[in-house]
Amino acid sequence: MKKIKVLIVEDEQTLLDMYSLKLSKENFEVVKAADGQEGLEKAKSEKPDIILLDIMLPKIDGFQVLKNLRETKGFKNTPIIMLTNLGQNEDKQKGKQFGATDYLVKADTTPTDVVEKINSLIKK
């Protein structure tokens, strides 16, 4: 069975490592990017099955990455989960408006929650 490939776009190294470790242990193939520019490039070169995307990123913010990917052929239906510290309703609305599949606030979400969310999206 092919491993599910997850791209994590996160500039905070500690979080990037934590999510990578958790996802690797759960048998996902993990691709990492530390800024929005790298996230876009990796998404296009690696063709992940699902993307975890922070909003506050160097170079290009997560909203722009999301918007760009949704306008790119092949990413219309890729699940993209915003994983961020921005928990304001207007941020959530903006995420949905740009085509986020889901929106998780880091403070309220454990790595296990993230894995469960990914699994629920993949089973659809």
N, CA and C of each residue as an Amber inpcrd file, in Angstrom:
protein
   372
   0.8300000  -1.1960000   0.0000000   0.0000000   0.0000000   0.0000000
   0.8680000   1.2510000   0.0000000   0.5370000   2.1740000  -0.8510000
   1.3120000   3.4100000  -0.9660000   1.0980000   4.2840000   0.2700000
   2.2000000   4.8420000   0.7530000   2.0870000   5.7610000   1.8920000
   1.4310000   7.0590000   1.4500000   0.6570000   7.6470000   2.3350000
   0.0450000   8.9470000   2.0750000   1.1350000  10.0050000   2.2690000
   1.3020000  10.8560000   1.2750000   2.3330000  11.8870000   1.3480000
   1.7530000  13.1940000   1.8820000   2.3370000  13.6840000   2.9740000
   1.8760000  14.9110000   3.6180000   2.9650000  15.9800000   3.5180000
   2.5980000  17.1350000   3.0080000   3.5210000  18.2770000   2.9860000
   3.1870000  19.1620000   4.1710000   4.1890000  19.4380000   5.0140000
   3.9980000  20.3420000   6.1500000   4.7410000  21.6400000   5.8430000
   4.0040000  22.7300000   5.7810000   4.6130000  24.0410000   5.5520000
   4.5200000  24.8070000   6.8690000   5.6540000  24.9090000   7.5630000
   5.6940000  25.4700000   8.9100000   7.0760000  26.0690000   9.1500000
   7.1300000  27.3410000   9.5630000   8.4380000  27.9880000   9.7470000
   9.0220000  27.7860000  11.1460000   8.2010000  27.3220000  12.0800000
   8.7030000  27.1020000  13.4250000   9.2770000  25.6890000  13.5160000
  10.6110000  25.5970000  13.5960000  11.3120000  24.3150000  13.5170000
  10.8010000  23.2840000  14.5280000  10.5490000  23.7160000  15.7520000
  10.0790000  22.7980000  16.7970000   8.7690000  22.1320000  16.3850000
   7.8500000  22.9400000  15.8750000   6.5520000  22.4100000  15.4410000
   6.7030000  21.5330000  14.2060000   7.5520000  21.9690000  13.2920000
   7.7980000  21.2040000  12.0740000   8.2990000  19.8080000  12.4490000
   9.2550000  19.7570000  13.3740000   9.8100000  18.4740000  13.8180000
   8.7590000  17.6330000  14.5380000   7.9850000  18.2900000  15.3970000
   6.9750000  17.5770000  16.1800000   5.9250000  16.9260000  15.2650000
   5.3920000  17.6980000  14.3170000   4.3940000  17.1450000  13.4030000
   5.0110000  16.0890000  12.4830000   6.2330000  16.3330000  12.0240000
   6.9050000  15.3640000  11.1430000   7.0760000  14.0360000  11.8430000
   7.5560000  14.0960000  13.0870000   7.7920000  12.8920000  13.8680000
   6.4900000  12.1220000  14.0630000   5.4460000  12.8330000  14.4660000
   4.1560000  12.2030000  14.7120000   3.6190000  11.5470000  13.4300000
   3.6800000  12.2710000  12.3310000   3.1560000  11.7390000  11.0650000
   3.9950000  10.5640000  10.5610000   5.3190000  10.6550000  10.7210000
   6.1880000   9.5490000  10.3020000   5.8670000   8.2910000  11.1010000
   5.6700000   8.4690000  12.4160000   5.3230000   7.3310000  13.2810000
   3.9930000   6.7190000  12.8670000   3.1010000   7.5290000  12.3260000
   1.7840000   7.0380000  11.8870000   1.8350000   6.5170000  10.4580000
   3.0610000   6.3560000   9.9530000   3.2830000   5.7520000   8.6380000
   2.9270000   6.6370000   7.4380000   3.0220000   7.9630000   7.6270000
   2.8480000   8.8720000   6.4990000   4.2250000   9.1960000   5.9370000
   4.2710000   9.5080000   4.6670000   5.5080000  10.0250000   4.0780000
   5.4550000  11.5370000   4.2770000   6.5050000  12.1150000   4.8710000
   6.4770000  13.5330000   5.2170000   7.4500000  14.3420000   4.3630000
   6.9400000  15.4310000   3.8100000   7.7650000  16.3940000   3.0830000
   7.6560000  17.7000000   3.8560000   8.7960000  18.3780000   4.0800000
   8.7770000  19.5890000   4.9020000   9.2050000  20.8210000   4.1060000
   8.5930000  21.9460000   4.4520000   8.9760000  23.2300000   3.8760000
   8.9310000  24.2640000   4.9960000   9.9280000  25.1580000   5.0340000
  10.0450000  26.1090000   6.1450000   9.5300000  27.5060000   5.8150000
   9.1090000  27.7360000   4.5700000   8.5140000  29.0330000   4.2280000
   7.5330000  28.8460000   3.0720000   6.7710000  29.9000000   2.7920000
   5.7230000  29.7980000   1.7760000   6.2460000  29.4970000   0.3830000
   7.3690000  30.1190000   0.0230000   7.9670000  29.9070000  -1.2920000
   8.3550000  28.4370000  -1.4710000   9.0600000  27.9020000  -0.4640000
   9.4880000  26.5080000  -0.5060000   8.2590000  25.5860000  -0.4960000
   7.2400000  25.9940000   0.2570000   6.0090000  25.2060000   0.3100000
   5.3720000  25.0530000  -1.0530000   5.3030000  26.1510000  -1.7870000
   4.7430000  26.1190000  -3.1480000   5.5700000  25.2250000  -4.0560000
   6.8920000  25.4040000  -3.9940000   7.7810000  24.6140000  -4.8590000
   7.6780000  23.1310000  -4.5430000   7.6790000  22.7920000  -3.2460000
   7.5920000  21.3750000  -2.8420000   6.2310000  20.7950000  -3.2220000
   5.1740000  21.5870000  -3.0610000   3.8380000  21.0930000  -3.4280000
   3.8330000  20.7030000  -4.9000000   4.4070000  21.5600000  -5.7320000
   4.3840000  21.3090000  -7.1770000   5.3210000  20.1710000  -7.5860000
   6.4630000  20.0390000  -6.8950000   7.4080000  18.9820000  -7.2720000
   7.0540000  17.6340000  -6.6340000   6.5420000  17.6540000  -5.4220000
   6.2830000  16.4050000  -4.6860000   4.8600000  15.8700000  -4.8440000
   3.9340000  16.7160000  -5.2790000   2.5270000  16.3270000  -5.4390000
   1.9900000  15.5830000  -4.2100000   1.9470000  16.2620000  -3.0400000
   1.4830000  15.5790000  -1.8380000  -0.0090000  15.2440000  -1.9050000
  -0.4060000  14.2630000  -1.0980000  -1.8160000  13.8680000  -1.0340000
  -2.6040000  14.8460000  -0.1770000  -1.8820000  15.4780000   0.7580000
  -2.5280000  16.4160000   1.6830000  -1.4900000  17.4420000   2.1320000
  -1.9350000  18.6670000   2.4300000  -1.0020000  19.7290000   2.8230000
  -1.4400000  20.3410000   4.1490000  -0.4840000  20.4520000   5.0770000
  -0.7040000  21.1800000   6.3320000   0.0000000  22.5160000   6.1450000
  -0.7350000  23.6010000   6.2750000  -0.2080000  24.9050000   5.9090000
  -0.3730000  25.9350000   7.0130000   0.7520000  26.4670000   7.4680000
   0.7250000  27.5520000   8.4450000   0.3670000  28.8350000   7.6910000
  -0.1110000  29.8480000   8.3970000  -0.4360000  31.1120000   7.7330000
   0.7100000  32.1110000   7.8470000   1.2370000  32.2690000   9.0650000
   2.3160000  33.2280000   9.2820000   3.6350000  32.6030000   8.8270000
   3.9990000  32.8510000   7.5740000   5.1950000  32.2450000   7.0000000
   6.0960000  33.3090000   6.3880000   7.4130000  33.0660000   6.3980000
   8.3170000  33.9740000   5.6860000   8.0880000  33.8710000   4.1680000
   8.4780000  34.8940000   3.4460000   8.4220000  34.9890000   1.9770000
   7.0100000  35.1280000   1.4320000   6.1980000  34.0700000   1.5400000
   4.8150000  34.1420000   1.0580000   3.9370000  33.6020000   2.1820000
   2.8950000  34.3510000   2.5950000   2.0720000  33.8300000   3.6910000
   1.1770000  32.6840000   3.2160000   0.6530000  31.9540000   4.2000000
  -0.1390000  30.7620000   3.9100000  -1.3680000  31.0150000   3.0590000
  -1.9910000  32.1870000   3.2470000  -3.1680000  32.4990000   2.4260000
  -2.7920000  32.5860000   0.9480000  -1.6480000  33.2120000   0.6680000
  -1.1990000  33.3320000  -0.7290000  -0.8140000  31.9750000  -1.3060000
  -0.1720000  31.1480000  -0.4710000   0.1910000  29.7920000  -0.9080000
  -1.0920000  29.0260000  -1.2500000  -2.0720000  29.1130000  -0.3630000
  -3.3560000  28.4360000  -0.5700000  -4.0180000  28.9000000  -1.8640000
  -4.0880000  30.2060000  -2.0300000  -4.7250000  30.7960000  -3.2100000
  -3.9990000  30.3290000  -4.4830000  -2.6750000  30.4010000  -4.4430000
  -1.8550000  29.9910000  -5.5760000  -2.0810000  28.5170000  -5.9190000
  -2.0870000  27.6580000  -4.9010000  -2.2870000  26.2230000  -5.1540000
  -3.6680000  25.9460000  -5.7120000  -4.6890000  26.6070000  -5.1780000
  -6.0500000  26.3780000  -5.6710000  -6.2060000  26.8180000  -7.1250000
  -5.3430000  27.7310000  -7.5660000  -5.3940000  28.1780000  -8.9660000
  -4.4840000  27.3340000  -9.8580000  -3.7700000  26.3910000  -9.2650000
  -2.8410000  25.5440000 -10.0090000  -3.5140000  24.2310000 -10.3650000
  -3.3890000  23.8420000 -11.6250000  -3.9700000  22.5850000 -12.0990000
  -3.4140000  21.4450000 -11.2360000  -4.3070000  20.5590000 -10.8110000
  -3.8560000  19.4220000 -10.0150000  -4.0100000  19.6280000  -8.5100000
  -4.3050000  20.8620000  -8.0850000  -4.4470000  21.1070000  -6.6450000
  -5.8540000  21.5460000  -6.2540000  -6.7700000  21.4910000  -7.2080000
  -8.1400000  21.9280000  -6.9430000  -8.7670000  21.1030000  -5.8080000
  -8.4840000  19.7970000  -5.8070000  -9.1250000  18.9100000  -4.8360000
  -8.1840000  18.3630000  -3.7690000  -6.9350000  18.8070000  -3.7720000
  -6.0020000  18.3530000  -2.7380000  -6.4450000  18.9250000  -1.3980000
  -6.6250000  18.0710000  -0.3730000  -6.9910000  18.6300000   0.9320000
  -5.8730000  19.5240000   1.4720000  -6.2200000  20.7410000   1.8180000
  -5.2550000  21.6770000   2.3990000  -5.8190000  22.1290000   3.7440000
  -5.1090000  21.7840000   4.8150000  -5.5350000  22.1470000   6.1640000
  -4.6940000  23.3150000   6.6550000  -5.3370000  24.4030000   6.9840000
  -4.6290000  25.5290000   7.5850000  -4.3550000  25.1420000   9.0350000
  -3.1020000  25.2020000   9.4450000  -2.7150000  24.8490000  10.8100000
  -1.9750000  26.0550000  11.3570000  -2.6410000  26.8350000  12.1950000
  -2.1260000  28.1610000  12.4980000  -2.4400000  28.6130000  13.9190000
  -1.7920000  29.6760000  14.3440000  -2.1190000  30.2950000  15.6330000
  -3.1990000  31.3490000  15.4860000  -3.5490000  31.6890000  14.2540000
  -4.5630000  32.7150000  14.0250000  -5.9510000  32.0990000  14.1710000
  -6.5750000  32.3520000  15.3180000  -7.8680000  31.7350000  15.5750000
  -9.0530000  32.6630000  15.3920000  -8.8080000  33.8620000  14.8570000
  -9.8980000  34.8270000  14.6690000 -10.8590000  34.3340000  13.5900000
 -12.1300000  34.6670000  13.7690000 -13.1170000  34.2580000  12.7760000
 -12.8250000  34.7850000  11.3840000 -12.3080000  36.0400000  11.3150000
 -12.0410000  36.5760000   9.9710000 -10.9310000  35.7930000   9.2660000
  -9.9720000  35.2740000  10.0470000  -8.9230000  34.4480000   9.4480000
  -9.5040000  33.1310000   8.9440000 -10.3910000  32.5430000   9.7470000
 -11.0320000  31.2910000   9.3460000 -11.8500000  31.5110000   8.0820000
 -12.5870000  32.6380000   8.0440000 -13.3930000  32.9650000   6.8710000
 -12.5140000  33.1090000   5.6340000 -11.3990000  33.8180000   5.8130000
 -10.4740000  34.0310000   4.6980000  -9.9230000  32.6940000   4.2020000
  -9.6000000  31.8220000   5.1470000  -9.1120000  30.4870000   4.7830000
 -10.1290000  29.7270000   3.9520000 -11.3650000  29.7380000   4.4080000
 -12.4410000  29.0470000   3.6820000 -12.6490000  29.6780000   2.2940000
 -12.6180000  31.0150000   2.2810000 -12.8120000  31.7650000   1.0400000
 -11.7580000  31.3860000  -0.0080000 -10.5110000  31.1890000   0.4480000
  -9.4200000  30.8330000  -0.4650000  -9.3780000  29.3390000  -0.7680000
 -10.2750000  28.5750000  -0.1370000 -10.3760000  27.1580000  -0.4870000
  -9.7460000  26.1820000   0.4840000  -9.5160000  26.5990000   1.7370000
  -8.9710000  25.6580000   2.7220000  -9.9830000  24.5470000   2.9650000
  -9.5060000  23.3290000   3.0520000 -10.3700000  22.1860000   3.3220000
 -10.8110000  22.2330000   4.7820000  -9.8680000  22.6290000   5.6440000
 -10.1690000  22.7230000   7.0650000  -9.2410000  23.7450000   7.6940000
  -9.5370000  24.0870000   8.9490000  -8.7990000  25.1530000   9.6180000
  -8.6120000  24.7310000  11.0660000  -7.3730000  24.4570000  11.4530000
  -7.0780000  24.0420000  12.8200000  -6.2310000  25.0970000  13.5140000
  -6.6000000  25.4230000  14.7440000  -5.8250000  26.3880000  15.5280000
  -4.8410000  25.5900000  16.3910000  -3.5510000  25.8910000  16.2340000
  -2.5060000  25.1120000  16.9190000  -2.7360000  24.9850000  18.4120000
  -3.1430000  26.0750000  19.0490000  -3.3240000  26.0690000  20.5050000
  -4.3810000  25.0500000  20.9460000  -5.3450000  24.7720000  20.0640000
  -6.4450000  23.8630000  20.4090000  -6.2570000  22.4660000  19.8220000
  -5.1110000  22.2220000  19.1860000  -4.9500000  21.0050000  18.4040000
  -3.6710000  20.2640000  18.7870000  -3.7930000  18.9780000  19.0560000
  -2.6060000  18.1680000  19.3310000  -2.1720000  17.4870000  18.0290000
  -0.9250000  17.0040000  17.9650000  -0.5080000  16.2520000  16.7740000
  -1.4260000  15.0560000  16.5000000  -1.9540000  14.4440000  17.5610000
  -2.8850000  13.3300000  17.3770000  -4.1600000  13.8000000  16.6900000
  -4.6440000  14.9910000  17.0670000  -5.8210000  15.5680000  16.3990000
  -5.5430000  15.7500000  14.9110000  -4.3400000  16.2120000  14.6090000
  -3.9560000  16.4520000  13.2070000  -3.9910000  15.1370000  12.4310000
  -3.4230000  14.0850000  13.0140000  -3.4280000  12.7660000  12.3670000
  -4.8650000  12.2920000  12.1430000  -5.7200000  12.4600000  13.1560000
  -7.1220000  12.0500000  13.0150000  -7.8160000  12.8320000  11.9060000
  -7.5320000  14.1300000  11.8360000  -8.1200000  14.9760000  10.7950000
  -7.6710000  14.4990000   9.4090000  -6.3790000  14.2350000   9.2630000
  -5.8420000  13.7550000   7.9810000  -6.5220000  12.4390000   7.6090000
  -6.5940000  11.5220000   8.5670000  -7.2240000  10.2320000   8.2880000
  -8.6800000  10.3780000   7.8780000  -9.3910000  11.2890000   8.5220000
 -10.8050000  11.4740000   8.1700000 -10.9510000  12.0610000   6.7730000
 -10.0310000  12.9340000   6.3820000 -10.0980000  13.5420000   5.0440000
  -9.7110000  12.5360000   3.9580000  -8.7720000  11.6630000   4.2820000
  -8.2950000  10.7000000   3.2900000  -9.3320000   9.6060000   3.0260000
 -10.0930000   9.2830000   4.0410000 -11.0940000   8.2040000   3.9040000
 -12.3040000   8.6380000   3.0880000 -12.4770000   9.9510000   2.8880000
 -13.6290000  10.4490000   2.1380000 -13.6030000   9.9840000   0.6990000
